[in-house]
């Protein structure tokens, strides 16, 4: 297979002129040809997207190039064949890019890229190895693909009430907000020297945090007002506020302690790596699940997305089945078949 995917490199690597001419056409799809150059252009574009740069013609023996082409060519061939089939169907339906549409698109491209003159635009096209004709052809193909997808597939997809309710009942977690808590904290950091934390400093910090707890629980002092005065934590700037945070994100031991607390309760001193901490439970919100009616719009989007993928794949399969595909290169055919297998595996997951 590795040899198979290096069509471009092999053709440029010293094969006879007669073989070069034969191998120019890799496949015909309903009479439309896909050439060596077409494959090379798509390979280069795919490598650019992966931020990989190779010279396909001058470096055919590069092991990294071989591996990269092994990875991208199957998908390239599937996408190329499918695009040809869709565009052919679109042309049967009479879709085409009008002069006015092309003009508007070009103007938008110029505005988005801040290109002011025709000369600058031509230079930009040249830098991408494109002509105005190439640009129009590419834009028209994109437009036709979009119209076929919309009119032949997407526009015919609906979501029934039964489908929506089934999705809701089997995906309740997507519409459920987990329980959350809002806390306030006061921290007392144990001072340390070059030898580390000494016992005296630790005892002093412990006594201080216990005294602060008494000032809140027995003395009735306001935790929110006390935190900015005595806390060593950055949260003191906001009255010691922490959260709201999902209960599932809290460490198990701390979660167990919080679950045993009531709103306005203050914890016993908690030992930290660098000191001690007090926590006050400000609020606790139970898990909340949206009703079916509340979640209806979201459900519709999810179901539509799933159906769209499935229906579009069915549509492509139908086009492939009805098409006359004549392979002129068996190695490229194998790449296409490998791409289809990967696509089927991904769709079933």
Secondary structure, DSSP 8 states (H G I E B T S, - for coil): -TTTT-HHHHHTTT--HHHHHHTTEEEEETTEEEEHHHHHHHHHHHHHHTT----TTT-TT-HHHHHHHHHHHHHHHHHHHHHHHHHHHHHHTT----HHHHHHHHHHHHHHTT--SHHHHHHHHHHTT--HHHHHHHHHHHHHHHHHIIIIIGGG----HHHHHHHHHH-GGGGEE--EEEEEEEEEE---BTTB--HHHHHHHHHHHHHHHHHHHTT---HHHHHHHH--SGGGGGTTEEEEEEGGGS-HHHHHHHHT--TT-B---EEETTEEEEEEEEEEE--EE--HHHHHHHHHHHHHHHHHHHHHHHHHHHHHHHS-EEES-HHHHHHHHHHHHHHHHHHH-
